[in-house]
Amino acid sequence: MTAADHVRALLRHAPGLPVHDVILTAKPIPSHLLETYAACGARPVVADLPSLRALGCRPVPRQILAAENKIRHDPDRLAAAVLGVAAEHGGRRRFEEPAGQVLA
């Protein structure tokens, strides 16, 4: 599955949802972890930057992986990435629904 597939799934379940930025892991996953997960049939999400951009999304690479023997997001790093993206947009963004209704 790709990051663009995730965005498409969100849009299928929430039509009209504005998805502008997609936070992606910036650091490669260590090969020994990839091998362990692959042995169980698991694969990481592929970034697929051209497809994200074609959907109108801005890929935002950030250091969000935890430093452990499992592939997991570090909650503090992920929170910092989300807050950083929000700060880039003034901390708040207003969105227009297709019918013209403004969401805050």
Secondary structure as the mmCIF struct_conf table of DSSP 4:
data_model
#
loop_
_struct_conf.conf_type_id
_struct_conf.id
_struct_conf.beg_label_comp_id
_struct_conf.beg_label_asym_id
_struct_conf.beg_label_seq_id
_struct_conf.end_label_comp_id
_struct_conf.end_label_asym_id
_struct_conf.end_label_seq_id
STRN STRN1 THR A 2 THR A 2
HELX_RH_AL_P HELX_RH_AL_P1 ALA A 3 HIS A 13
BEND BEND1 ALA A 14 ALA A 14
TURN_TY1_P TURN_TY1_P1 PRO A 15 GLY A 16
STRN STRN2 ASP A 21 THR A 25
BEND BEND2 LYS A 27 LYS A 27
HELX_LH_PP_P HELX_LH_PP_P1 PRO A 28 PRO A 30
HELX_RH_AL_P HELX_RH_AL_P2 SER A 31 ALA A 39
TURN_TY1_P TURN_TY1_P2 CYS A 40 GLY A 41
HELX_LH_PP_P HELX_LH_PP_P2 PRO A 44 VAL A 45
STRN STRN3 VAL A 46 VAL A 46
HELX_RH_AL_P HELX_RH_AL_P3 LEU A 49 ALA A 54
TURN_TY1_P TURN_TY1_P3 LEU A 55 GLY A 56
STRN STRN4 ARG A 58 ARG A 62
STRN STRN5 LEU A 65 LEU A 65
BEND BEND3 ALA A 67 LYS A 70
STRN STRN6 HIS A 73 HIS A 73
HELX_RH_AL_P HELX_RH_AL_P4 PRO A 75 GLU A 88
TURN_TY1_P TURN_TY1_P4 HIS A 89 GLY A 91
STRN STRN7 PHE A 95 GLU A 96
TURN_TY1_P TURN_TY1_P5 PRO A 98 ALA A 99
BEND BEND4 GLY A 100 GLY A 100
HELX_LH_PP_P HELX_LH_PP_P3 GLN A 101 GLN A 101
STRN STRN8 VAL A 102 LEU A 103
#
